[in-house]
Amino acid sequence: MPETTAIVGADGVARCPWAVTDPLNTQYHDTEWGVPVHGEQPLFERICLESFQAGLSWLTILRKRPAFRGAFAGFEVDRVAAFTDDDVQRLLADSAIVRNRAKIEAAVGNARAVQRLRDAEGLDAMLWDYRDADPAAPRTVEEVPTRSAASESMAKDLRARGFRFVGPTSCHALMEATGIINTHLVDCHRRGISADCASSRRT
């Protein structure tokens, strides 16, 4: 089978293939994916959404993201950490989000884990410690891994600190989405932009 490279859309712009499957994916790819994300709340939100994505398509999560933000108090760490069993029941009854008890309870537990990290380096510093593991620029989809030694280490580190639903695959996706690593294809129009953003954050 031929290898899959960047795809040029009707607008004449080359993008990673997954980005041309739906307009919402295109917007996310062009404005968010791979752009460096910093700060406790934004990173906590990404961890939660990646956890909820497990077993589902990312497009499903994107479509539900506004509902997730409403249901989870804007992913404000202290507010989610204070959720009770009543909140879990409320979320289980909310058809606008992914109603999975284990994932909901993990989000609450992960908020509490983020709070504990404040006594150490903090979530931002902990995740960005993995930024030096940037892979070689991929030319094809087949060259993009779904996990790496770095994502395995990150998952192990997070689990040791009390996080749940954070496996090597979801951590790799988190690293891609938040700009910790750059896996835009070489020919993708976002490749250089994301790399420049990441470099500016490292200095």
Stockholm file with secondary structure:
# STOCKHOLM 1.0

chainA/1-203         MPETTAIVGADGVARCPWAVTDPLNTQYHDTEWGVPVHGEQPLFERICLESFQAGLSWLTILRKRPAFRGAFAGFEVDRVAAFTDDDVQRLLADSAIVRNRAKIEAAVGNARAVQRLRDAEGLDAMLWDYRDADPAAPRTVEEVPTRSAASESMAKDLRARGFRFVGPTSCHALMEATGIINTHLVDCHRRGISADCASSRRT
#=GR chainA/1-203 SS CCCCCCEECTTSCEECGGGGSCHHHHHHHHHTTTSCCCSHHHHHHHHHHHHHHTTSCHHHHHHHHHHHHHHTGGGCHHHHHTCCHHHHHHHHTCTTSCCCHHHHHHHHHHHHHHHHHTTTTCHHHHHHTTGGGCCCCCSSGGGSCSCCHHHHHHHHHHHHTTCCSCCHHHHHHHHHHTTSSCCCCTTSTTHHHHHHHHHHHHC
#=GC SS_cons         CCCCCCEECTTSCEECGGGGSCHHHHHHHHHTTTSCCCSHHHHHHHHHHHHHHTTSCHHHHHHHHHHHHHHTGGGCHHHHHTCCHHHHHHHHTCTTSCCCHHHHHHHHHHHHHHHHHTTTTCHHHHHHTTGGGCCCCCSSGGGSCSCCHHHHHHHHHHHHTTCCSCCHHHHHHHHHHTTSSCCCCTTSTTHHHHHHHHHHHHC
//
